[in-house]
Amino acid sequence: MEPAEPVLEMKGITKEFPGVLANDHIDFDLRQGEIHGLLGENGAGKTTLMNILYGIYQPDEGEMWVRGKKVTIRSPKDAIELGIGMVHQHFKLAYPLTVLENVVLGSPVPFFSPLREAEKRINELAEKYKLQVNPRAKIWQLSAGERQRVEIIKALYRGATILILDEPTSVLTDREIADFFTVLRGMAKKNCAIVLITHKLAEVMALSNRVTVLQLGKVIQSVQTQKTSQPELAKAMVGRDVIFRLIRVPAEKGKAVLDVKDLCAYNDKGLPCLKNISFAVHEGEIFGIAGVAGNGQRELVEVITGMRRATHGKIFISGKDMTNCQTRKIAEIGVAHIPEERIDMGIVPNMSVAENLILTHQPIGSGGFLDYKHITRNADKLISDYKIATPSVQTPVKLLSGGNIQKLIVARETSVEPRLLLASHPTYGLDVSATEQIRRLLLKQRAQHTAILLVSEDLEEIMMLSDRIAVMYEGAIMGVMDAERAKSEELGLMMGGVKP
Amino acid sequence: MKVVIKQNPSPSVLANVIAFMGSLGAALLVAALILWSQGVDPLHAYARIFIGAFGSFYGWSETLTKAIPLMLCGLGLAVAFRSSFWNIGAEGQLLLGATAATGIALFVPIAGPSLLLLMILAGFLAGAAWGLLPAIFKGKLGANEVITTLMMNYIAMEIVKYLVTGPWKGATQFGFPYTDRFPSAAQLPVLAGTRVHYPTLVIGFALAVLLYVILRRTKLGYKIRVIGDNPHAAQYAGISYTRTILAVMIISGGLAGIAGVGEVAGVRHLLTTPEQISQGYGFTAIIVAWIAMRNPLAVIASSIFMGGLLVGGDVFQTSLGLPFQTINVFNGLILFFLIVGQIFVNYKISLRGEE
């Protein structure tokens, strides 16, 4: 069936957040009966674009046309009236309430027996689109797959014919994904138009009619799915110009410092997020872990640092079994950690620069007291060594810029000459000069024989800095290769869950 | 028009002072409306409160008497609030301290000043134990401390009521819910002609300085501030949440317990119903800690201010013909407006036309 007229057109959509151009003159259109894949890494601007369509953000520039009419969408309410529905990555459901109550929430109901009509319509919708769910069940009793069905029913109940799904399979099991695909194909046949936001290549290939690839807020490619291939999409998704070249001397690989064997762990939702992971990082080596965020990298680092329990497997640090030890103990044997969430975890925002610079290495001083002379001297030294721009050592750290906060964290973590350095997304969101400085510092640590585990979504960074590269996908390592021989297309395929 | 709210990352000291004065003014204004609706001239009432609390030697002495428990409880709460552990249970911790001190006074036959020292120690330990329970629940089970500390107040009140009407009811007290009077060795000395049990006041001053130093200069204080400002950073740095919270609640509950010792050994010289022992000091101390912006040194001033307000509250009853409880309206309004006032310090709010 040849796609019909566009039901939705977005033209020249631009949205700027402080310091980031999230959407840069994006053109996007959607036709009736079509599943349109919107592909890109985290931060590429997919979700921003769809939040604009759903009225959560207002665009700075650009026009939107729905069914041939120019529209302004000020709020989700406007979007719903235009027949647009969105299923967010994190469900917006009231857990103590029933399916029925959640679906009608916000819709007008009759005064007497308010839910009777609604229940009938929900059953009809469930029948028509094969979305089996018990309307009287409470949300907390349902599986993630069922909750997702409730979200879709909610959108359809409100009359949505344009459906936006944000990373819909990220919470589903393999079986649920297969069922879910069947449902989506059925909905497209019944003349819904669906936008599928994802970073998974296989999904786009299996499900979509067309695919648009975003990268750093720009459309890189928009094609018929039949006319492209996974390697081509992978290249479009991750390929970008190298910003700068750093000189990397050949590694002097030494003994294994971190040795992870058969590691398993659960995520915050209690689902397995690490599936029998094994690898080793040696002295003087940067071991890069590539992958789209949310595939277990954060949990891996948390388990190594003792912040999350390993349910199976062992972690050896310099030959010592440190599995499930206290964070403090692990830090004391020489493990430093540049955390992924630098503001939420890496600093204490209302405390001073000087006090933040000892966060991970107290106790400093004797007895119960802190040695503030030492703390101030330490701060003075690190501020000048690492070129941290701050008005004074007493300034609350929350007043520093993002780049300087990260420099502070890197200064604190590398100044103690760690044996093992865990660096998670160390340059994410930083400007060019801060990025370069931090990359140089990592290479300097490498030259000092520190073992470095580098987790990053930025393939360019991984390829530039690492000696060996592993790719994580859904809690497992897809493969490990020498950086010299790694190709970005190959890594991109593995990041999308395809074994080359 | 559209209201634009932006975070103000670095509020100035001046902004804090203006917000405090503004909040106090707003509270007095609303209270004035309530007084006026009851047929009382608000200006006259405020003048009477001020004179009643600070206008005479007697006023000052009563203000200080009430400031003592507020100071001790307020200091403990200031530390707890610094760690973002919302202890609403100072009232119960105070009552348990009073109970333990009473037990020592009535049943431990030793003479001399060591009896008082033992009472203070027992009061501290009992208050600390009562504060530790919610801290353990929070640390081990994640139970919300606002609920548990609040509820433990009522358990403490019932324990006191049971003791003074049951097993500890004094043989010489006829039908009243009183224990026997403490022996004189178990009574705190007072300034001549007043009810100011000065040893407790001195303890309060000393602890204010000590806690200020602990928060600013020690490892424990550092951990308390890290946990209070960013618990994730604490976890990342390997600072144990549970252990720090336990230390905080030993301090917080223990100080409230000492306040309870002061009330029975310094003011009442016996244990009686919870309402007569405490007059809600543990709750009013929440306001004391908040006015002081969780700074132990500032608690000295804020506890005297709130003590004065409580003494002034007697004026409602004695000269304005309103119930004593009217003062709770004042307390509530002040806390309410102080918390609202913080929004104006931490955020910049402006009006902007539609583009």
Interface residues (C-beta under 8 A of the other chain):
Chain A: T305 G306 M307 Q326 T327 R328 K329 I330 A331 H337 P339 E341 D344 M345 G346 I347 V348 P349 N350 M351 E355 L359 T360 Q362 P363 G365 G368 F369 L370 Y372 P396 K398 L399
Chain B: P9 S10 R217 T218 K219 L220 Y222 R225 V226 D229 N230 H232 A233 Q235 Y236 A237 G238 I239 S240
